[in-house]
Amino acid sequence: MFDLKKFSVPKTFRGRNVIMVQIWWCVQSLLFHPSPQIMYRWRVWLLRVFGAKIGQGVIIRPSVKITYPWKLTIGDYSWIGDNTELYNLGIISIGNNSVISQRSYLCTGSHDYSKETFDIYSLPIVIGNSCWLATDVFVAPGINIGDGCIVGARSSVFKSLPGNTICRGNPAAVVRRR
């Protein structure tokens, strides 16, 4: 059983102090989300100001939600689709020429349900180069998706996937080589 009054977030877990976190959330609400669709460079600039490492030619839609930009790396010419959530309590790295389609959810954190204190933890997610996560894909903490992997719509990824494969399902599994 949980005793949530004993729960606490580790001091360095967020990667920045609580004031910076709140400033980012305000900026995301007031400047990032309401920006017109075509203002990709504006959103990339805002993310870089807050510590994200983003390559050239990246397209990020205004409805994307990013928890901590300082824990985000995106390679050149990658796209992040509408209503995607990058719940990056830990590091998320997305390679070059990769597409994360609309409504996908990349989740680097969870809780240890076996502990009374319900401890929070994070594990990195790495999406390789030339990958495509189709609509509404869920990616769990600690996952590595290899270069050239395609993950079908509405798949749930709970184990790392090899490169140059087409995967789908819940849980996602290799269907064939690409």
N, C-alpha and C positions, 0 to 999 in steps of 0.2 A: 504494500500500500504506500501511497505517496503522503508525504507531509510537506506540502508546498510552502509553508511558512519558513522552511529551512532552505528553500531554493534561493540561489543568488547567481547572477551572471558574473563570471570571472572578470577581474579588473581590466585586462587587456583584450578581452574577447572581441570587442567591436573594432579594434584597430585604431580608433581615434577616441577622443574624449566625448562625453555625452553632449556637450554644447555643439561640437562639430557635427555630430549625428543629427541633432535637431535642426541645425542650419541647413544641412543637406536635404532633410525631409521637407523643409519650407521651400527651398529652391526648387526641388523636384515638383512640388505642388503648384508653385506660383509662376515658375519660369520654364520648366521642362515640359510638363504635361500640356499646358495650354498653347505651346508653340505650334505654328502651322506645320502641316505634314512636310513641306519642302525644306524646312529649316534644319536639315541634317547636321550641317556644320556647327550650328548654334548648340545643338544638344551634345555633340561630340566635344565642343569647347567647354561646356559646363561640366561634363564628366571629367575632362582632363584637369580643370581647375581643382576638382575634388580628389585628384590623384589617380584616376583611371589611366591605364596605358592603352591607347587606341590608335590603330594604324590609319593609313590614308584610305579614303574612299568608303568609309564605313557608313552604313545606313541604319539608323536607329529610329524607330517610329516613336511618336510622342507619348503613346499609351504604355510604353515599356516601363516596368517598375524595377528599380535597382535599389537594393537595400544599402549597400556600402560601396560606392564607386571606387574607393581606394583598394578594394579587393577584386578588381575587374581588369582583365587584359583581353583585348580583341584585336586580332590581326587585320591586315589590309583587306579591303573590299569584302568584308563580311556584312551580313544583314541580320538585324534583329526585328522580328515582326510584331504586329499589333498585339497588345494585351499579353505580351510575354512577361513573365516574372523571373528575374534573376535574384533569387533569395540567397545572396552570397554572404552568409555568415562566415564562410571560408572563401578561399580563392576560387574564382571561375576564370578559366583561360579558354578562349575560343580562337582557333587558328585562322589562317588566311582563307578567303574565298568560301567561307562556311555560312550556312543559312539556318537560323533558328526561327522557325515559322510561328505564326500567330498562335496565341494562347498556350505556348509551351511554358513549362515550369521547371527551372533548374534549381534544385534545393540542396545546398551544401550542409545544412544543419539538421539536427534532431535532438532527442533527449534519450538518456539512458533509463529506460523504464524499469530496469532491475534494481535501481537505487531509490531509496526512500526520498532522497533529495532531488530526484528527477533531473540530474545533471545535464546541462546542455553541452553539445560538442559540435565540431564542424570538421568536414573532410573536403578536400578540393575536388572540383570537377574539371576535367580537361576534355575539350572537344577539339579534335585534330583539324588539319587543313582539308578543304574541299568536302566537308560533311554537310549533310542536310538532315535536320530534324524537322519532320513534317508537322502539320497542325496538331497541337494539343499533346505533345510528347512530355512525359514526366521523366526527369533524370534525378536519381537519388544521390545522396552524399557519397563521395569517394569513387565516382565513376570516371573511367577513361574511355572515350569513344575514338577509335583509331582513324587515321587519315582515310578519307574517301568513303567513310561509312554513311549509309542512308538508313534512317530510322523512320518507319512508316507511321502514319497518322494514328493518334491516340494510343501509341505504345507507351509502356512503362519500363524504364531501364533501371534494373536493380543489380545488374552485373556488367562489368566492362565489356565492350563490344570490339571485335577485331576490325582492322582497317579493310577497305575495299570489299565490304559486304553489304547486303541489303538485309535489314532486320525489321521485325515487327512483332507485335503481340504484347500480352501482359501475363508473364514477364516477356520482354523483348528477347527474341532468339534469332539466330542467323537463318535466313530463308535460302539465300544463295550468294555466290560470289558476284561482285559487281563487274 
